[in-house]
């Protein structure tokens, strides 16, 4: 018997929708080279191996190739990402949106090691889509927690 697993496809046009995408994209593993800005298309792409949280609830520990796309991107900036280290492995923790002058705003992509990518957007248009393949989940950079004593 062959089991067919559904591929996820989510679209977000507001903060609440992006919250759903963020939850499903949490712990996506990717390389620095998998972050791509296409300025002529006003598009930013994040491709990586997304942890399948729905499958985990059913007892499967898998990752699936996915692409997170943002449209209407005007400017991209980052903190904590070295341009020369394209093979660096990153762990996406969260994606958030803050309105600056409605409907425009900033999308923030936060990574486990403290790196952040900021997208200035005309408005929020995001899509998360699974493109495959599925693989058993293996190690990915962890969530470094700082103790309260170090503040």
PyMOL commands that set and color helices and strands:
alter all, ss='L'
color gray80, all
select helices_A, chain A and resi 15-25+32-34+39-41+53-57+148-150
alter helices_A, ss='H'
color red, helices_A
select strands_A, chain A and resi 9-12+28-31+35-38+43-51+62-71+73-79+89-101+104-111+116-121+126-136
alter strands_A, ss='S'
color yellow, strands_A
deselect
rebuild
show_as cartoon
